[in-house]
Amino acid sequence: TERVGGMLELSGGQFDNLPEGKCMSGDVCALVGLKGVVTGDTLLLTSASTDALPGDQTNGKKKKSKSGKNNDDHWKQYMEGVHLAGLTSPKPVLTLRIEANSSSEQSRLSAALALLAVEDPSLVVKETPTNTLISGLGELHMEIVLDRLRREFGLEVRTGKPAVAYRETVLFDGDEAVETDGFVEYDRTVGGVQLQGAVRLRLSPLSTSESSCIPPEDPLVTLSPETRAFFNMDPLASSDEIEHKYPPALKALLSGARGSLKRGRLGPYPLANLTCHILEVDSEMTTSPDTMPGAMRAAAANAITTLLETLKN
């Protein structure tokens, strides 16, 4: 819960109190006194009366539903279910190592970076016992961050050599896709447990754009009707339903495919702009339900790795 200390109107670098404290739809204002709000959050009035819900009260008395719950419970559920989609930040493309000039300034640097990351979701800060890494959208972004540290926080920092966040992809001939030669079987014993499974899949371009400049996007993993039938899935189930409603073996299958796509063939760089379509799975040899998730995860990762190794550089 946040307590708003005031609402300010923004006009040409000047801040004036909003008349009557109202900001209408389409207007922009600044809220004073927020502590835990970050970019992309949705703010709601917790003091809103249940009068806003039609039929909730009768003669000023709280009315209970057929299930025995009063309207406070319904209002709470309603308020918790209202939120905007927020912002999706692009993936960082450049990483810079920074270091404070003295150990006494390191705590100030950590606090300053935490504030900047709250304001700018595209800024990623990673601190370890030995160094501090900041990642962003390019050289200009990094220069702006360093300039703000200097101007707003009085911090001069030493910087290392920038490192580019490389990505790999597969160049296809038009819309052509590559597919495994039938099932790719996985059969190993790990920690005394035998893992057996087989997966058949296809890799295709994520976008059909003919442009030579396509921004990198994370790979997409999809399931064929045959794969959905194997796990007794609803053919129309969404990705959110898959993550929450279906068995661990299916989640493990998706996890194995996504994990394998995080490392390409040329180096330790994640793959981008690909669609991995899982055509069929087989685990008849796996009789124990406890070992099936591990078998599915390993089989999916093995199938993608095997397919990538067959491609030419």
C-alpha positions in Angstrom: 0.0 0.0 0.0 1.3 3.4 -1.0 0.4 6.8 0.5 0.3 9.6 -2.2 1.5 12.9 -0.8 0.4 15.0 -3.7 -0.4 15.2 -7.4 1.7 17.5 -9.6 1.0 18.9 -13.0 3.9 18.8 -15.4 4.3 21.8 -17.6 7.6 22.8 -19.3 9.8 21.7 -16.5 7.6 23.3 -13.8 5.5 21.5 -11.2 2.2 22.8 -10.0 -0.4 21.2 -7.7 -3.3 19.7 -9.7 -6.6 21.5 -9.0 -8.8 19.4 -6.8 -6.2 16.6 -7.0 -7.8 15.1 -10.2 -5.9 13.7 -13.2 -8.3 12.9 -16.0 -7.9 10.2 -18.6 -5.2 11.1 -21.1 -3.5 13.6 -18.8 0.0 13.2 -17.3 0.8 13.9 -13.7 3.5 13.2 -11.1 2.7 11.5 -7.8 4.7 12.5 -4.7 5.7 10.1 -1.9 5.7 6.7 -3.7 8.2 4.2 -2.2 7.7 0.8 -3.8 6.2 1.6 -7.2 8.3 0.8 -10.2 7.8 1.5 -13.9 4.9 -0.6 -15.3 2.9 -0.9 -12.1 -0.8 -0.3 -12.0 -2.2 1.9 -9.2 -5.7 1.4 -7.7 -7.6 3.1 -5.0 -7.9 0.8 -2.0 -10.4 3.1 -0.4 -12.9 2.7 -3.1 -16.4 1.9 -1.8 -18.2 -1.2 -2.6 -21.0 1.1 -3.7 -19.2 1.1 -7.1 -20.4 -2.5 -7.6 -24.1 -2.6 -8.5 -26.3 -4.7 -6.2 -23.6 -5.1 -3.6 -25.4 -3.4 -0.7 -29.0 -3.3 0.5 -30.1 -0.4 2.8 -26.5 0.2 3.8 -26.0 -3.4 5.0 -23.4 -5.7 3.5 -24.9 -8.4 1.4 -23.7 -11.9 1.2 -23.5 -14.0 -1.9 -24.9 -17.5 -2.3 -21.5 -18.9 -1.5 -21.6 -17.2 1.9 -18.9 -14.6 1.1 -19.6 -11.0 1.7 -19.0 -8.3 -0.9 -15.7 -7.2 0.7 -14.3 -10.6 -0.5 -15.7 -10.0 -4.0 -14.4 -6.5 -4.1 -10.9 -7.6 -3.0 -10.9 -10.2 -5.8 -12.0 -7.6 -8.3 -9.3 -5.2 -7.2 -6.6 -7.8 -7.3 -7.6 -8.9 -10.8 -7.3 -5.4 -12.3 -4.0 -4.5 -13.8 -2.5 -3.2 -17.0 -0.1 -5.2 -19.1 2.8 -3.0 -18.2 6.0 -2.6 -20.2 8.2 -5.1 -22.0 11.8 -4.1 -22.0 14.1 -5.1 -24.9 16.9 -7.5 -24.2 20.3 -5.9 -23.3 22.8 -5.9 -26.1 25.8 -4.4 -24.3 27.4 -5.2 -21.0 29.9 -2.9 -19.1 31.9 -3.6 -16.0 32.1 -0.6 -13.6 34.0 -0.1 -10.4 33.8 2.6 -7.7 37.0 4.5 -7.0 37.0 3.4 -3.4 35.5 0.8 -1.2 33.6 3.4 0.7 31.8 4.5 -2.5 30.8 1.0 -3.4 27.7 1.0 -1.2 26.6 4.4 -2.7 27.1 3.0 -6.2 24.9 0.0 -5.4 22.2 2.2 -4.1 22.4 4.5 -7.1 22.2 1.7 -9.6 19.2 0.2 -7.7 17.4 3.6 -8.1 18.3 3.9 -11.8 17.1 0.3 -12.5 13.7 1.1 -10.9 13.3 4.1 -13.2 14.7 2.3 -16.3 13.5 -1.3 -16.7 15.8 -1.8 -19.7 18.9 -1.3 -17.4 20.0 -4.6 -16.0 22.4 -4.6 -13.0 24.2 -7.6 -11.8 26.5 -7.4 -8.7 28.9 -10.1 -7.6 31.5 -10.0 -4.7 34.2 -9.1 -7.3 32.6 -6.7 -9.8 29.5 -4.9 -10.9 28.0 -5.4 -14.4 25.5 -3.1 -16.1 23.7 -4.1 -19.3 21.7 -1.9 -21.6 20.6 -1.1 -25.1 23.9 0.2 -26.5 26.8 2.6 -26.1 24.6 5.7 -25.8 22.5 4.0 -23.1 25.6 3.2 -21.1 27.0 6.8 -21.5 23.7 8.2 -20.2 23.8 5.9 -17.1 27.4 6.9 -16.4 26.5 10.6 -16.8 23.6 10.3 -14.4 25.8 8.6 -11.8 28.2 11.5 -12.2 25.6 14.4 -12.2 22.9 13.1 -9.8 24.9 11.0 -7.4 28.4 12.5 -7.5 30.0 9.1 -8.4 33.0 8.8 -10.7 33.5 5.1 -11.7 36.1 3.2 -13.6 34.8 1.2 -16.6 36.1 -1.9 -18.4 35.9 -2.9 -22.0 32.3 -3.2 -23.3 31.1 -6.7 -24.1 28.5 -7.3 -26.8 25.6 -9.7 -26.1 25.9 -11.8 -29.2 23.1 -14.0 -30.5 23.0 -16.9 -32.9 20.4 -17.9 -35.4 19.9 -20.3 -38.3 19.8 -18.9 -41.9 17.0 -20.6 -43.8 16.5 -20.7 -47.5 13.3 -18.7 -47.7 10.5 -20.3 -45.6 12.3 -23.7 -45.6 12.5 -25.4 -42.2 14.9 -28.1 -40.9 13.6 -31.2 -39.2 15.1 -34.1 -37.3 15.4 -37.4 -39.2 12.6 -39.1 -37.4 12.7 -39.6 -33.7 15.9 -38.6 -31.8 16.2 -41.1 -29.0 17.8 -40.4 -25.6 18.7 -43.3 -23.4 21.1 -42.8 -20.5 21.4 -43.7 -16.8 21.9 -40.6 -14.6 22.5 -41.1 -10.8 21.3 -44.7 -11.0 18.0 -43.6 -12.8 17.4 -44.7 -16.4 16.1 -41.9 -18.6 14.5 -42.9 -21.9 12.6 -40.7 -24.3 12.4 -39.7 -28.0 11.5 -36.4 -29.7 10.9 -35.4 -33.2 10.9 -31.6 -33.9 11.3 -28.9 -36.5 13.2 -25.6 -36.5 11.8 -22.8 -38.7 12.2 -19.0 -38.9 10.3 -17.0 -36.3 9.5 -14.2 -38.8 8.9 -14.3 -42.5 10.1 -10.8 -43.1 12.5 -10.3 -46.0 14.3 -7.4 -44.3 18.0 -7.9 -43.8 17.8 -6.2 -40.4 15.6 -8.1 -38.0 15.8 -7.4 -34.2 16.6 -10.5 -32.2 13.7 -12.1 -30.5 13.6 -15.1 -28.1 12.8 -18.5 -29.7 9.3 -19.7 -29.6 8.4 -23.4 -28.6 5.1 -24.7 -30.0 3.4 -28.1 -29.7 1.8 -30.1 -32.5 -1.7 -31.7 -32.1 0.0 -35.1 -31.8 2.2 -33.9 -28.9 -0.9 -32.3 -27.2 -2.8 -35.6 -27.6 0.1 -37.5 -26.1 -0.2 -35.5 -22.9 -4.1 -35.5 -23.0 -4.1 -31.8 -23.5 -6.9 -29.6 -24.6 -6.1 -28.8 -28.3 -7.0 -25.1 -27.7 -5.1 -24.7 -24.4 -3.0 -21.5 -24.1 0.6 -21.3 -23.0 -0.5 -20.0 -19.6 -2.7 -23.0 -19.1 0.1 -25.3 -20.1 2.4 -23.8 -17.4 -0.2 -24.2 -14.6 -2.6 -27.0 -15.4 -0.8 -29.8 -17.1 1.6 -32.5 -15.8 5.2 -32.0 -14.9 6.4 -34.1 -17.8 5.0 -31.5 -20.3 6.5 -28.6 -18.5 9.8 -30.5 -18.4 9.6 -31.0 -22.2 9.2 -27.3 -22.8 11.9 -26.5 -20.2 14.4 -28.8 -22.0 13.7 -27.3 -25.4 14.0 -23.7 -24.1 17.1 -24.4 -22.2 18.8 -26.0 -25.2 18.0 -23.0 -27.3 19.9 -20.8 -24.9 23.2 -22.0 -26.3 24.0 -22.1 -30.0 26.4 -24.2 -32.0 29.1 -21.6 -32.6 29.6 -20.4 -29.0 27.9 -19.8 -25.7 25.4 -17.4 -27.3 21.6 -17.9 -27.1 19.7 -18.6 -30.3 17.2 -16.0 -31.6 14.4 -15.6 -34.2 13.6 -19.3 -34.3 10.4 -21.4 -33.8 10.9 -24.9 -32.4 7.9 -27.0 -33.2 7.7 -30.3 -31.3 6.1 -32.7 -33.7 6.0 -35.9 -31.7 7.2 -37.4 -28.4 7.5 -41.0 -27.3 8.3 -42.4 -23.9 6.9 -45.9 -23.9 10.1 -47.2 -22.5 9.7 -44.9 -19.5 7.4 -46.7 -17.1 8.0 -44.7 -13.9 6.0 -41.4 -13.7 8.8 -40.1 -11.4 11.4 -40.4 -14.2 9.3 -39.1 -17.1 9.9 -35.4 -16.5 13.6 -35.9 -16.5 13.4 -38.0 -19.6 11.3 -35.5 -21.5 13.6 -32.6 -20.5 16.8 -34.5 -21.6 15.2 -35.9 -24.8 14.0 -32.4 -26.0 17.5 -30.8 -25.3 19.2 -33.8 -27.0 17.0 -33.5 -30.1 17.7 -29.8 -30.6 21.5 -30.3 -30.1 21.6 -33.1 -32.5 19.7 -31.1 -35.2 22.0 -28.1 -34.8 25.0 -30.3 -35.2 23.8 -31.5 -38.6 23.6 -28.0 -40.0 26.4 -26.5 -42.0 28.3 -23.4 -40.8 
